Amino acid sequence: MKNWTVVFLCLFSASIAGGMALNSIIDYAMLAGSGLGIFCLLTAGFFQGRKMEAEMEGKQ
């Protein structure tokens, strides 16, 4: 089973850094990077919740 939480946390960091790096080249790059980062952070939380729920069902 892949650990999608780690993947989306790395994407969160990369999107924030990408938005900061492209801010002087592309208008609203920081806004787009932050929006994508928030989406990735919420997705990581979703996958972590699913993983914890599956572990709790396995213990009972």
MODELLER restraints for C-alpha pairs under 7 A, 6 or more apart:
rsr = mdl.restraints
at = mdl.atoms
rsr.add(forms.Gaussian(group=physical.xy_distance, feature=features.Distance(at['CA:4:A'], at['CA:44:A']), mean=6.87, stdev=0.5))
rsr.add(forms.Gaussian(group=physical.xy_distance, feature=features.Distance(at['CA:4:A'], at['CA:47:A']), mean=6.49, stdev=0.5))
rsr.add(forms.Gaussian(group=physical.xy_distance, feature=features.Distance(at['CA:5:A'], at['CA:44:A']), mean=4.46, stdev=0.5))
rsr.add(forms.Gaussian(group=physical.xy_distance, feature=features.Distance(at['CA:5:A'], at['CA:47:A']), mean=5.83, stdev=0.5))
rsr.add(forms.Gaussian(group=physical.xy_distance, feature=features.Distance(at['CA:5:A'], at['CA:48:A']), mean=5.87, stdev=0.5))
rsr.add(forms.Gaussian(group=physical.xy_distance, feature=features.Distance(at['CA:8:A'], at['CA:40:A']), mean=5.31, stdev=0.5))
rsr.add(forms.Gaussian(group=physical.xy_distance, feature=features.Distance(at['CA:8:A'], at['CA:41:A']), mean=6.61, stdev=0.5))
rsr.add(forms.Gaussian(group=physical.xy_distance, feature=features.Distance(at['CA:8:A'], at['CA:43:A']), mean=6.83, stdev=0.5))
rsr.add(forms.Gaussian(group=physical.xy_distance, feature=features.Distance(at['CA:8:A'], at['CA:44:A']), mean=5.25, stdev=0.5))
rsr.add(forms.Gaussian(group=physical.xy_distance, feature=features.Distance(at['CA:9:A'], at['CA:40:A']), mean=6.76, stdev=0.5))
rsr.add(forms.Gaussian(group=physical.xy_distance, feature=features.Distance(at['CA:9:A'], at['CA:41:A']), mean=6.21, stdev=0.5))
rsr.add(forms.Gaussian(group=physical.xy_distance, feature=features.Distance(at['CA:9:A'], at['CA:44:A']), mean=6.26, stdev=0.5))
rsr.add(forms.Gaussian(group=physical.xy_distance, feature=features.Distance(at['CA:11:A'], at['CA:40:A']), mean=6.48, stdev=0.5))
rsr.add(forms.Gaussian(group=physical.xy_distance, feature=features.Distance(at['CA:12:A'], at['CA:37:A']), mean=4.34, stdev=0.5))
rsr.add(forms.Gaussian(group=physical.xy_distance, feature=features.Distance(at['CA:12:A'], at['CA:40:A']), mean=5.32, stdev=0.5))
rsr.add(forms.Gaussian(group=physical.xy_distance, feature=features.Distance(at['CA:12:A'], at['CA:41:A']), mean=5.99, stdev=0.5))
rsr.add(forms.Gaussian(group=physical.xy_distance, feature=features.Distance(at['CA:15:A'], at['CA:33:A']), mean=4.92, stdev=0.5))
rsr.add(forms.Gaussian(group=physical.xy_distance, feature=features.Distance(at['CA:15:A'], at['CA:34:A']), mean=6.98, stdev=0.5))
rsr.add(forms.Gaussian(group=physical.xy_distance, feature=features.Distance(at['CA:15:A'], at['CA:36:A']), mean=6.40, stdev=0.5))
rsr.add(forms.Gaussian(group=physical.xy_distance, feature=features.Distance(at['CA:15:A'], at['CA:37:A']), mean=5.48, stdev=0.5))
rsr.add(forms.Gaussian(group=physical.xy_distance, feature=features.Distance(at['CA:16:A'], at['CA:33:A']), mean=5.09, stdev=0.5))
rsr.add(forms.Gaussian(group=physical.xy_distance, feature=features.Distance(at['CA:16:A'], at['CA:34:A']), mean=5.66, stdev=0.5))
rsr.add(forms.Gaussian(group=physical.xy_distance, feature=features.Distance(at['CA:16:A'], at['CA:37:A']), mean=5.99, stdev=0.5))
rsr.add(forms.Gaussian(group=physical.xy_distance, feature=features.Distance(at['CA:18:A'], at['CA:33:A']), mean=6.52, stdev=0.5))
rsr.add(forms.Gaussian(group=physical.xy_distance, feature=features.Distance(at['CA:19:A'], at['CA:29:A']), mean=4.89, stdev=0.5))
rsr.add(forms.Gaussian(group=physical.xy_distance, feature=features.Distance(at['CA:19:A'], at['CA:30:A']), mean=4.14, stdev=0.5))
rsr.add(forms.Gaussian(group=physical.xy_distance, feature=features.Distance(at['CA:19:A'], at['CA:32:A']), mean=6.78, stdev=0.5))
rsr.add(forms.Gaussian(group=physical.xy_distance, feature=features.Distance(at['CA:19:A'], at['CA:33:A']), mean=4.37, stdev=0.5))
rsr.add(forms.Gaussian(group=physical.xy_distance, feature=features.Distance(at['CA:20:A'], at['CA:30:A']), mean=5.57, stdev=0.5))
rsr.add(forms.Gaussian(group=physical.xy_distance, feature=features.Distance(at['CA:22:A'], at['CA:29:A']), mean=5.91, stdev=0.5))
rsr.add(forms.Gaussian(group=physical.xy_distance, feature=features.Distance(at['CA:23:A'], at['CA:29:A']), mean=5.06, stdev=0.5))
rsr.add(forms.Gaussian(group=physical.xy_distance, feature=features.Distance(at['CA:23:A'], at['CA:30:A']), mean=5.71, stdev=0.5))
